Amino acid sequence: AVLGGLLLAVTPLVRDWMLDTEIRNAAESISSGLNQARAEAVRRNEPVMFALVSNTEPGKLDNGCRLSAASASWVVSLDHPSGQCAQPISATTAPRLVARHARGDGSAGVAVEVRDANCRNATGHAAVVFSGFGRALPDPAPLRCVVIRHPGSATTRTLHVMLNSGGGVRTCDPAATDARDTRRCL
């Protein structure tokens, strides 16, 4: 009876921990993709695009590959990736994919929304192009804040992946309010 009571008490905590892990996995993946696109643009000294893209099957990118401001799947490419995400990683074959990630592994249940630089209003922007200097180009209008949460739980945290105009990427926690907390969103 005591063991059963303990299991009942711990189950919600374990569930929230697992959902928080999915949120963290998605935030780390998107942050990593943005940093990889920026580094690739500097290395090649040419524009490189990071784009959030749709996928119909978890864990797999297909050629549907529409820009989607509500997806945790992404590609890094030298050309516009629309309709070509299933192509192999290649420096010569369009869309000249550098890297890709399909939502599903460790972040299947997350909800993603792209918002403005203040993380307040949805924008619908799903891509950013980095210049050879690593700066976010203004055209097309770049994504600035990706909000990642778990829609199935009110007790899990939300994370923001933010991109500044200089091209810097930062993951922060809007629930952190202490000025000394490095996780705090500015």
Backbone hydrogen bonds, N-H to C=O, Kabsch-Sander energy under -0.5 kcal/mol:
donor,donor_aa,acceptor,acceptor_aa,energy
5,G,1,A,-2.3
6,L,2,V,-2.4
7,L,3,L,-2.5
8,L,4,G,-2.1
9,A,5,G,-1.9
10,V,6,L,-2.2
11,T,7,L,-2.0
14,V,10,V,-2.3
15,R,11,T,-2.4
16,D,12,P,-2.4
17,W,13,L,-2.2
18,M,14,V,-2.3
19,L,15,R,-2.2
20,D,16,D,-2.7
21,T,17,W,-1.9
22,E,18,M,-1.7
23,I,19,L,-2.0
24,R,20,D,-2.6
25,N,21,T,-2.7
26,A,22,E,-2.3
27,A,23,I,-2.4
28,E,24,R,-2.7
29,S,25,N,-2.2
30,I,26,A,-2.5
31,S,27,A,-2.5
32,S,28,E,-2.5
33,G,29,S,-2.4
34,L,30,I,-2.4
35,N,31,S,-2.4
36,Q,32,S,-2.4
37,A,33,G,-2.4
38,R,34,L,-2.3
39,A,35,N,-2.5
40,E,36,Q,-2.4
41,A,37,A,-2.1
42,V,38,R,-2.0
43,R,39,A,-2.7
44,R,40,E,-2.6
45,N,41,A,-1.5
46,E,41,A,-1.3
48,V,130,F,-1.8
49,M,77,S,-3.2
50,F,128,V,-2.9
51,A,75,V,-2.5
52,L,126,A,-3.3
53,V,73,S,-2.0
54,S,66,R,-2.7
57,E,60,K,-0.6
59,G,103,R,-3.3
60,K,57,E,-2.1
68,S,52,L,-2.3
71,S,68,S,-1.1
73,S,53,V,-0.5
74,W,101,H,-2.5
75,V,51,A,-2.1
76,V,99,A,-3.0
77,S,49,M,-2.4
78,L,95,P,-0.8
78,L,96,R,-1.5
79,D,95,P,-2.0
83,G,64,G,-0.6
83,G,65,C,-0.8
84,Q,81,P,-2.6
87,Q,84,Q,-1.3
90,S,97,L,-1.2
96,R,93,T,-2.7
98,V,76,V,-3.6
99,A,76,V,-1.6
101,H,74,W,-2.8
103,R,101,H,-0.5
105,D,102,A,-0.8
106,G,104,G,-1.1
108,A,104,G,-0.6
110,V,107,S,-1.1
111,A,149,R,-3.3
113,E,147,V,-1.9
114,V,69,A,-1.0
115,R,145,C,-3.4
116,D,121,N,-2.0
119,C,116,D,-2.3
123,T,114,V,-2.0
124,G,114,V,-0.8
128,V,50,F,-2.4
130,F,48,V,-3.0
130,F,128,V,-0.5
131,S,135,R,-2.7
134,G,131,S,-2.3
136,A,165,S,-0.9
137,L,129,V,-3.3
137,L,135,R,-0.5
143,L,127,A,-1.1
144,R,115,R,-0.9
145,C,115,R,-1.4
146,V,161,V,-2.8
147,V,113,E,-3.2
147,V,145,C,-0.6
148,I,146,V,-0.5
148,I,159,L,-3.0
149,R,111,A,-2.3
153,S,150,H,-1.5
159,L,148,I,-2.5
160,H,172,C,-2.8
161,V,146,V,-2.5
162,M,160,H,-0.6
162,M,170,R,-3.6
163,L,144,R,-3.0
164,N,168,G,-2.4
167,G,164,N,-2.1
170,R,162,M,-2.4
172,C,160,H,-2.9
173,D,183,R,-3.6
176,A,173,D,-1.7
177,T,175,A,-0.6
181,D,178,D,-2.0
182,T,180,R,-0.5
184,R,181,D,-1.5
185,C,173,D,-0.6
